[in-house]
C-alpha cells in the first residue's frame, strides 16, 4: 500500500501541493494523512478542507521526546504508513522514528544544501549575497538537514530580493517538484 504521512508545523503549502497532485490523480497513492505538532497550524485547516485525516501530537503533553515519537509511530503503524515526508515540520526527528522508518523519511529544505542548514536558510542566503539558492529534497538522518541528497533545484537570487520575495520563488519550485519526487521515490520502492 502506498500510504504516506506528511509532517507539517505551519502553513502547509507544500502539504497542499501534494494533496492537489493526489486529488488530480497525478500522484498515485492509496492514502495521505497529516501529522502536525502544532494545534492550530494552518495545515490542519487545509486537511479538513481536503478531507485528509490528521493527527496532532504536542511534545509538552509527553514526558519525553521518545514517548512523543512512540505515540506518533503507533498512529503511523495503525494507519499502515510506509513513507514520511516532512514539509515544514519544525522539529528534529530522533531515533524512534528513524529506526522504524529507516530510509523512509524525506525532507524538503529551502536552500542548496549543504549551504544554509536550519530554519533561517532563506535569510542566510540573502545575507551571504549568493546569486543562486534553491531547494533540496533529502533523506533525513540524525543531523539537521544533512542526509543524503535526492534532488536539488536552483533558484536565482536577485539584488532586489528580500526574504518574502525569495521565499515565494523557492516555494513555487517546491510545490512544482516535491510531489514529483515523491512519485519517483514511491515507484522506486
Ligand atoms: C518550506 O519552504 C520548506 O522548504 C521548509 O519549510 C517550508 C514550509 O512551508 N522546510 P509550508 O508550510 O509548506 O508552506
Boltz pocket constraint, residues with backbone or C-beta under 6 A from the ligand:
constraints:
  - pocket:
      binder: B
      contacts: [[A, 8], [A, 9], [A, 10], [A, 11], [A, 12], [A, 13], [A, 14], [A, 15], [A, 86], [A, 87], [A, 88], [A, 89], [A, 108], [A, 109], [A, 110], [A, 171], [A, 174]]
      max_distance: 6.0
